[in-house]
Amino acid sequence: GGLLLLAVLLRPLGSVDLSAVSLNLDAYRQTVEQRQAELEQEGQKELVGLIEAELESYISDKAADMGLTLRVQVTVEPDGSGVPVPVSVELTGPRSEVLSRWLETELGVPAERQVWNEN
């Protein structure tokens, strides 16, 4: 009886036309790749924000060690290998040639990409 019941239950599976089942794997793959690219881009933005914040704090601390009180804004961009590096610094406060040279030697931000807003 059990075998007969099993045969009756499995019979519809034998008549399924598998050629009618369409798996759109290309669309799925494209969706996955698109989502991965979006996540990588979001991660890169977060990394850039973290690096900018850390550099701003680092520069502020260095300025404080020199007796300066500055507001600092750093802009970073990916280098040739994709690593975010500082490309410009905007400083609000008294200009310091010592700090300017330090920014150039330690962080690689030349004087022409340093904006000083003296108040």
MARLOVO-151185 format. One record per residue: residue in three letters; x negated, y negated, z negated of N, C-alpha, C in turn. Coordinates in pm, 1 decimal, always signed. Layout:
BEGIN
{node 'Ala'; {X; Y; Z}; {X; Y; Z}; {X; Y; Z}}
...
//
This chain:
BEGIN
{node 'Gly'; {-81.4; +118.6; +0.0}; {+0.0; +0.0; +0.0}; {-86.4; -125.9; +0.0}}
{node 'Gly'; {-195.4; -119.9; -79.9}; {-282.9; -236.4; -87.6}; {-351.1; -265.8; +44.4}}
{node 'Leu'; {-390.7; -156.9; +114.4}; {-455.4; -175.5; +245.5}; {-358.4; -233.6; +346.0}}
{node 'Leu'; {-234.4; -188.2; +341.5}; {-132.6; -239.2; +433.5}; {-108.5; -388.0; +406.2}}
{node 'Leu'; {-99.8; -425.4; +278.0}; {-79.8; -565.0; +241.9}; {-199.1; -649.6; +287.2}}
{node 'Leu'; {-320.1; -599.8; +270.0}; {-440.2; -670.3; +313.1}; {-441.1; -688.2; +464.5}}
{node 'Ala'; {-402.0; -586.2; +539.4}; {-397.5; -594.5; +684.9}; {-297.2; -699.3; +729.8}}
{node 'Val'; {-182.9; -707.1; +662.5}; {-80.9; -805.4; +698.9}; {-130.7; -946.8; +670.0}}
{node 'Leu'; {-201.0; -963.3; +559.8}; {-251.0; -1096.3; +523.2}; {-364.8; -1142.5; +613.6}}
{node 'Leu'; {-449.0; -1050.7; +658.7}; {-564.3; -1086.9; +741.0}; {-532.7; -1094.7; +889.0}}
{node 'Arg'; {-418.0; -1045.1; +932.4}; {-382.4; -1042.1; +1074.4}; {-383.8; -1180.4; +1138.4}}
{node 'Pro'; {-330.4; -1284.9; +1072.7}; {-334.0; -1416.6; +1137.3}; {-475.4; -1466.6; +1165.0}}
{node 'Leu'; {-571.6; -1425.0; +1083.6}; {-709.8; -1468.5; +1105.7}; {-766.7; -1410.0; +1234.5}}
{node 'Gly'; {-720.7; -1294.8; +1272.3}; {-768.5; -1231.4; +1395.4}; {-720.5; -1303.4; +1519.2}}
{node 'Ser'; {-612.3; -1377.4; +1508.9}; {-558.6; -1445.6; +1625.7}; {-599.0; -1592.2; +1634.3}}
{node 'Val'; {-689.2; -1636.4; +1544.5}; {-733.7; -1775.0; +1547.0}; {-827.1; -1795.8; +1665.6}}
{node 'Asp'; {-801.5; -1901.1; +1741.2}; {-884.4; -1935.1; +1856.9}; {-996.7; -2027.7; +1810.0}}
{node 'Leu'; {-1114.1; -1969.7; +1789.1}; {-1226.6; -2047.2; +1736.8}; {-1276.1; -2154.2; +1833.8}}
{node 'Ser'; {-1248.5; -2138.0; +1961.4}; {-1291.7; -2238.9; +2057.5}; {-1212.1; -2368.2; +2039.4}}
{node 'Ala'; {-1096.6; -2359.6; +1978.1}; {-1015.3; -2479.0; +1954.9}; {-1064.0; -2556.7; +1833.5}}
{node 'Val'; {-1142.2; -2490.7; +1749.1}; {-1195.1; -2559.6; +1632.3}; {-1312.5; -2645.8; +1677.4}}
{node 'Ser'; {-1298.1; -2774.4; +1657.9}; {-1400.6; -2867.0; +1704.9}; {-1469.4; -2930.7; +1584.5}}
{node 'Leu'; {-1595.5; -2903.9; +1572.9}; {-1674.6; -2967.2; +1468.4}; {-1754.2; -3079.5; +1532.7}}
{node 'Asn'; {-1724.3; -3197.5; +1494.2}; {-1791.9; -3312.7; +1551.6}; {-1917.1; -3343.6; +1468.8}}
{node 'Leu'; {-2019.2; -3261.6; +1486.4}; {-2141.5; -3275.0; +1408.6}; {-2221.1; -3400.1; +1445.3}}
{node 'Asp'; {-2213.6; -3442.1; +1572.5}; {-2288.2; -3562.5; +1612.1}; {-2236.0; -3685.1; +1539.6}}
{node 'Ala'; {-2105.1; -3698.3; +1531.0}; {-2046.7; -3813.2; +1460.8}; {-2083.4; -3808.0; +1313.2}}
{node 'Tyr'; {-2080.0; -3690.4; +1255.0}; {-2116.9; -3674.5; +1114.0}; {-2263.2; -3712.5; +1092.0}}
{node 'Arg'; {-2351.3; -3665.9; +1179.4}; {-2494.1; -3696.6; +1169.5}; {-2517.1; -3847.4; +1182.1}}
{node 'Gln'; {-2449.3; -3911.4; +1276.2}; {-2464.6; -4055.5; +1293.8}; {-2416.6; -4131.8; +1170.5}}
{node 'Thr'; {-2307.9; -4085.8; +1112.1}; {-2256.1; -4149.5; +991.3}; {-2355.5; -4135.9; +877.1}}
{node 'Val'; {-2413.1; -4018.0; +862.3}; {-2512.0; -3995.2; +756.5}; {-2635.2; -4082.4; +779.3}}
{node 'Glu'; {-2684.9; -4089.8; +902.0}; {-2802.5; -4171.1; +932.5}; {-2774.4; -4319.3; +907.1}}
{node 'Gln'; {-2654.3; -4363.2; +943.5}; {-2617.7; -4502.9; +920.8}; {-2614.5; -4533.7; +771.4}}
{node 'Arg'; {-2556.7; -4444.0; +694.2}; {-2548.8; -4464.4; +549.3}; {-2687.9; -4463.3; +486.3}}
{node 'Gln'; {-2776.2; -4375.4; +534.9}; {-2913.4; -4372.5; +483.9}; {-2983.7; -4504.2; +512.1}}
{node 'Ala'; {-2963.7; -4557.8; +632.2}; {-3025.7; -4686.1; +667.3}; {-2972.7; -4797.5; +577.9}}
{node 'Glu'; {-2842.5; -4796.8; +550.5}; {-2783.5; -4897.3; +462.4}; {-2842.6; -4887.4; +321.9}}
{node 'Leu'; {-2855.6; -4764.9; +271.1}; {-2911.3; -4746.1; +137.6}; {-3057.4; -4789.9; +130.7}}
{node 'Glu'; {-3134.4; -4760.9; +235.4}; {-3274.0; -4804.0; +239.0}; {-3283.3; -4955.4; +239.5}}
{node 'Gln'; {-3194.7; -5020.4; +315.9}; {-3194.5; -5165.4; +322.2}; {-3157.1; -5225.9; +186.8}}
{node 'Glu'; {-3057.2; -5169.2; +120.0}; {-3018.0; -5216.9; -12.2}; {-3132.2; -5198.1; -112.3}}
{node 'Gly'; {-3197.5; -5083.5; -104.7}; {-3311.5; -5057.3; -193.0}; {-3424.1; -5154.8; -169.2}}
{node 'Gln'; {-3449.6; -5187.9; -43.7}; {-3555.9; -5283.5; -9.0}; {-3521.9; -5421.6; -65.2}}
{node 'Lys'; {-3393.8; -5461.5; -55.5}; {-3352.9; -5591.1; -110.0}; {-3372.5; -5595.7; -261.3}}
{node 'Glu'; {-3337.3; -5487.9; -327.8}; {-3356.6; -5481.8; -473.5}; {-3504.1; -5488.4; -509.2}}
{node 'Leu'; {-3587.0; -5417.3; -434.1}; {-3731.1; -5418.5; -458.1}; {-3787.5; -5558.8; -439.2}}
{node 'Val'; {-3744.8; -5626.6; -333.5}; {-3791.0; -5762.9; -307.5}; {-3752.2; -5853.9; -424.2}}
{node 'Gly'; {-3627.9; -5841.8; -471.0}; {-3583.0; -5923.6; -583.1}; {-3663.7; -5898.8; -709.5}}
{node 'Leu'; {-3692.7; -5772.2; -736.8}; {-3772.9; -5738.8; -854.8}; {-3914.8; -5793.0; -844.5}}
{node 'Ile'; {-3974.2; -5778.3; -728.9}; {-4111.6; -5826.4; -710.1}; {-4116.5; -5978.1; -722.2}}
{node 'Glu'; {-4018.3; -6046.7; -662.3}; {-4015.3; -6192.7; -673.4}; {-4003.4; -6235.8; -819.9}}
{node 'Ala'; {-3913.8; -6172.0; -894.3}; {-3894.3; -6207.3; -1035.3}; {-4021.3; -6181.6; -1116.6}}
{node 'Glu'; {-4086.6; -6068.3; -1092.3}; {-4209.8; -6036.1; -1165.9}; {-4321.7; -6134.9; -1133.1}}
{node 'Leu'; {-4334.3; -6171.0; -1005.6}; {-4438.4; -6266.6; -966.8}; {-4410.6; -6404.5; -1024.7}}
{node 'Glu'; {-4284.0; -6445.1; -1026.0}; {-4248.8; -6574.7; -1083.0}; {-4285.8; -6579.2; -1230.8}}
{node 'Ser'; {-4256.4; -6471.4; -1301.5}; {-4291.8; -6463.9; -1443.3}; {-4443.4; -6464.5; -1461.8}}
{node 'Tyr'; {-4514.0; -6390.3; -1378.3}; {-4660.5; -6382.0; -1385.0}; {-4723.5; -6518.9; -1362.8}}
{node 'Ile'; {-4674.2; -6591.0; -1261.4}; {-4728.5; -6723.2; -1230.6}; {-4695.0; -6821.3; -1343.5}}
{node 'Ser'; {-4573.4; -6814.9; -1394.7}; {-4533.6; -6902.7; -1505.8}; {-4622.0; -6879.6; -1627.9}}
{node 'Asp'; {-4649.2; -6752.3; -1656.9}; {-4736.8; -6720.2; -1770.2}; {-4877.8; -6773.6; -1747.9}}
{node 'Lys'; {-4928.3; -6759.1; -1626.0}; {-5062.8; -6809.9; -1594.0}; {-5065.6; -6961.8; -1606.6}}
{node 'Ala'; {-4960.6; -7027.8; -1558.8}; {-4952.5; -7173.2; -1569.8}; {-4947.2; -7215.0; -1716.4}}
{node 'Ala'; {-4870.7; -7141.8; -1796.8}; {-4861.2; -7173.6; -1940.2}; {-4997.4; -7159.1; -2006.9}}
{node 'Asp'; {-5075.5; -7058.0; -1966.0}; {-5211.1; -7041.2; -2019.7}; {-5298.7; -7162.1; -1986.1}}
{node 'Met'; {-5265.6; -7229.4; -1875.4}; {-5340.6; -7348.7; -1832.9}; {-5281.4; -7476.6; -1892.1}}
{node 'Gly'; {-5176.6; -7461.6; -1974.9}; {-5113.8; -7578.2; -2035.5}; {-5009.9; -7644.7; -1948.1}}
{node 'Leu'; {-4962.7; -7574.7; -1845.2}; {-4864.7; -7631.3; -1752.3}; {-4727.5; -7569.6; -1775.1}}
{node 'Thr'; {-4624.7; -7650.3; -1758.5}; {-4488.4; -7599.6; -1760.2}; {-4431.7; -7620.2; -1620.5}}
{node 'Leu'; {-4406.1; -7510.7; -1551.4}; {-4361.0; -7515.9; -1412.6}; {-4237.8; -7429.7; -1392.2}}
{node 'Arg'; {-4158.3; -7468.9; -1297.3}; {-4053.0; -7380.8; -1247.3}; {-4108.8; -7319.8; -1118.6}}
{node 'Val'; {-4099.6; -7189.4; -1108.2}; {-4165.1; -7118.2; -998.1}; {-4062.8; -7040.3; -917.0}}
{node 'Gln'; {-4075.5; -7047.9; -784.8}; {-3993.4; -6965.6; -696.1}; {-4086.6; -6902.3; -592.9}}
{node 'Val'; {-4083.3; -6770.0; -587.5}; {-4170.6; -6694.7; -497.9}; {-4086.2; -6631.6; -387.1}}
{node 'Thr'; {-4139.9; -6632.2; -266.9}; {-4076.6; -6562.6; -154.9}; {-4170.2; -6452.1; -110.8}}
{node 'Val'; {-4116.3; -6329.5; -102.4}; {-4195.9; -6216.7; -54.4}; {-4134.3; -6161.5; +73.1}}
{node 'Glu'; {-4218.5; -6103.9; +155.1}; {-4177.1; -6038.5; +278.7}; {-4261.3; -5913.1; +296.3}}
{node 'Pro'; {-4206.5; -5813.1; +367.3}; {-4284.7; -5691.4; +390.4}; {-4407.1; -5720.0; +478.0}}
{node 'Asp'; {-4519.0; -5658.0; +441.7}; {-4637.5; -5669.1; +526.0}; {-4628.2; -5565.3; +637.2}}
{node 'Gly'; {-4735.1; -5542.1; +708.5}; {-4735.5; -5448.4; +820.3}; {-4698.5; -5306.3; +781.8}}
{node 'Ser'; {-4723.3; -5268.9; +656.8}; {-4691.3; -5132.6; +612.9}; {-4557.3; -5125.8; +540.1}}
{node 'Gly'; {-4485.4; -5239.5; +532.3}; {-4354.2; -5239.8; +468.5}; {-4354.6; -5273.9; +321.0}}
{node 'Val'; {-4472.0; -5303.3; +266.0}; {-4483.0; -5337.7; +123.3}; {-4454.6; -5486.9; +106.3}}
{node 'Pro'; {-4361.2; -5524.6; +18.1}; {-4333.0; -5666.3; -3.0}; {-4451.5; -5738.1; -69.4}}
{node 'Val'; {-4496.0; -5846.6; -7.1}; {-4607.7; -5925.8; -59.3}; {-4566.0; -6072.9; -62.6}}
{node 'Pro'; {-4625.6; -6151.9; -151.9}; {-4588.1; -6294.0; -158.4}; {-4635.3; -6368.1; -33.5}}
{node 'Val'; {-4545.0; -6449.1; +22.8}; {-4581.5; -6527.9; +141.0}; {-4577.4; -6677.6; +112.9}}
{node 'Ser'; {-4497.7; -6717.7; +12.2}; {-4494.7; -6859.1; -22.8}; {-4452.8; -6874.9; -168.5}}
{node 'Val'; {-4493.6; -6988.8; -224.4}; {-4460.4; -7020.2; -363.5}; {-4417.0; -7166.5; -368.8}}
{node 'Glu'; {-4303.6; -7189.8; -435.4}; {-4259.0; -7326.7; -459.1}; {-4267.5; -7352.5; -608.7}}
{node 'Leu'; {-4338.3; -7458.6; -644.4}; {-4360.6; -7490.3; -784.8}; {-4307.0; -7630.1; -813.5}}
{node 'Thr'; {-4235.2; -7642.4; -922.7}; {-4184.1; -7772.1; -965.4}; {-4251.0; -7806.2; -1097.3}}
{node 'Gly'; {-4326.5; -7915.1; -1094.5}; {-4401.6; -7959.2; -1211.0}; {-4530.6; -8023.9; -1165.6}}
{node 'Pro'; {-4617.6; -8056.9; -1260.1}; {-4742.7; -8124.5; -1224.4}; {-4834.5; -8033.6; -1141.4}}
{node 'Arg'; {-4891.6; -8092.0; -1037.9}; {-4980.6; -8016.8; -948.6}; {-5110.8; -7983.2; -1021.0}}
{node 'Ser'; {-5158.9; -7861.8; -995.4}; {-5284.6; -7816.9; -1053.5}; {-5368.7; -7751.5; -944.5}}
{node 'Glu'; {-5483.1; -7809.2; -918.9}; {-5572.7; -7751.7; -818.6}; {-5626.4; -7616.0; -864.7}}
{node 'Val'; {-5646.9; -7601.9; -995.0}; {-5696.8; -7475.2; -1049.5}; {-5593.1; -7364.9; -1023.7}}
{node 'Leu'; {-5466.4; -7392.6; -1052.8}; {-5361.0; -7294.2; -1029.8}; {-5343.6; -7267.4; -880.4}}
{node 'Ser'; {-5357.2; -7371.1; -800.2}; {-5345.6; -7355.5; -655.1}; {-5452.8; -7259.6; -602.6}}
{node 'Arg'; {-5575.9; -7278.2; -648.1}; {-5684.1; -7187.8; -605.6}; {-5659.5; -7046.4; -657.1}}
{node 'Trp'; {-5607.7; -7034.7; -780.6}; {-5576.7; -6903.3; -837.3}; {-5470.0; -6832.7; -753.3}}
{node 'Leu'; {-5366.3; -6906.7; -711.1}; {-5261.9; -6848.4; -626.6}; {-5321.5; -6795.8; -495.9}}
{node 'Glu'; {-5417.9; -6869.3; -444.2}; {-5480.2; -6828.2; -319.0}; {-5570.0; -6706.5; -336.7}}
{node 'Thr'; {-5652.0; -6706.7; -440.4}; {-5746.2; -6595.7; -456.8}; {-5679.6; -6470.5; -513.9}}
{node 'Glu'; {-5592.7; -6487.6; -612.4}; {-5532.7; -6371.2; -679.1}; {-5411.5; -6313.8; -605.8}}
{node 'Leu'; {-5328.3; -6401.1; -549.1}; {-5204.2; -6353.5; -486.2}; {-5204.9; -6364.3; -334.3}}
{node 'Gly'; {-5307.6; -6427.2; -279.5}; {-5317.5; -6437.3; -134.4}; {-5222.0; -6537.4; -72.5}}
{node 'Val'; {-5180.6; -6637.3; -150.0}; {-5090.5; -6740.8; -97.7}; {-5174.2; -6866.3; -73.0}}
{node 'Pro'; {-5205.9; -6895.3; +54.5}; {-5291.3; -7010.6; +83.1}; {-5221.7; -7142.4; +48.2}}
{node 'Ala'; {-5301.8; -7245.8; +31.8}; {-5251.2; -7377.4; -9.2}; {-5142.1; -7429.1; +83.7}}
{node 'Glu'; {-5151.4; -7398.5; +211.8}; {-5049.2; -7448.9; +306.4}; {-4912.6; -7381.7; +287.6}}
{node 'Arg'; {-4909.2; -7271.4; +212.3}; {-4779.1; -7206.4; +183.7}; {-4739.6; -7222.7; +36.8}}
{node 'Gln'; {-4801.6; -7319.6; -26.7}; {-4765.7; -7357.1; -162.9}; {-4696.9; -7492.9; -157.2}}
{node 'Val'; {-4576.1; -7499.6; -205.5}; {-4501.0; -7626.1; -206.9}; {-4496.7; -7673.9; -351.8}}
{node 'Trp'; {-4550.9; -7791.6; -373.0}; {-4553.1; -7850.5; -507.4}; {-4454.7; -7966.5; -510.5}}
{node 'Asn'; {-4356.7; -7957.6; -599.5}; {-4261.2; -8065.8; -622.6}; {-4294.3; -8126.7; -758.3}}
{node 'Glu'; {-4367.1; -8237.4; -754.8}; {-4408.7; -8299.6; -879.9}; {-4294.7; -8385.2; -932.6}}
{node 'Asn'; {-4272.3; -8376.3; -1062.3}; {-4165.8; -8458.3; -1121.9}; {-4220.4; -8562.7; -1212.7}}
//
